[in-house]
C-alpha cells in the first residue's frame, strides 16, 4: 500500500530541505512530541518507500553499530517540497552525492543540524523566531583591508560561512549571525597567510566585512555576531576544546581584530542540549546568552 504523507512528514521534508541532513536524535527532538519510537519507525517507513535516504557514520570506530542514522531528502520527497528553482537544483545535486558522504564531512553537517535544532527548540519556548537560514554555498563578497586579500582570486575574497541566519523578536531589531563549525580541519594560524586556510584568515575576512557596510539581498546591516561551534573534547585530549578556543582568543587579542573580537561567541558541541538554552562564551571567557 502506498504511503500516505502526513503533515508531520511534510514538516520533516521541509526541514531537511533547509538543513540537508539530520540524525535520528535531532528529528526526534524536533518532531517527536514525546513519541520517539513512533518517529523512528516512521522514518524507517519513509526510507523504505524512497522518500528519504539514509546513511551512517560508517568510518567511526564502532562502524554502523551504535551510530545514529542520518537522513536526507530523496527525489520523491523533493518533489513535494516548495522550493525556488535554484534551491531545487542545488538539492538535486547534493542528493546525488549524499550516499557517498561520510566521515568528517558528514559529522560536520550533523553538528550544524544539531546547533540548528537547539535554536529551533529554544525559539518554541520564546517570542523570537529564526527569520532566515542560509547554508547553501552562500558567499559574502569582501572589499578587504589587508593587502594579501587584494592579491587573491575573487573566490578567496569571499566569506563562505557554514550558515548565516537572522533572528527577529517583537519590538526589537533583528539579530544577524554567521556560523562556523570548527571540526579542526583548519590550522588556527599560518606563518604564510597566502598559503592554505586558517581560522586567522577567516577572522581577517570577518573583520573586513564588519568594517564595511555589508548587504545581502534585502538585508543591510553594520553589525553581526560570529558563532564558533567547536568539536567536543576527545578521549585522548580532554582539554581539546579549551586549548582550541584559547588559541583563537590569543589571535583576537591583536589590535587588528578589535571589532570582530566583540562579536565572537564560542560554544562546545557537548554543551548543545535539546530543550536547553544555549550558553556561549565571548572572547574574554565570560558566559553570555544568544543576544548579549
Buried (B, 14 or more C-beta within 10 A) or exposed (E): EEBEBEEBBBEBBBBBBBBBBBBBBBBBBBBBEEEBEBBBEBBBEBBEBEBBBBBBBEEBEEEEEEBBBBBBBBEBBBEBBEBEEEBBEBBEEBBEEBEEBBEEEBBBBBBBBBBBBBBBBBBEEEEBBBBBBBBEEBEBEBEBEBEEBEEBEEEBBBBEBBBBBBBBBEEEEEBBBBBBBBBEEBBBBBEEBEEEEBBBBBBBBBBBBBBEEBEBEEEEBEEBBBBBBBBEBEEEEEEBBBEBBEBBBEBBEEEBBEBBBBBBBBBBBEBBEBEEEBEBBBBEEEEBEBEE
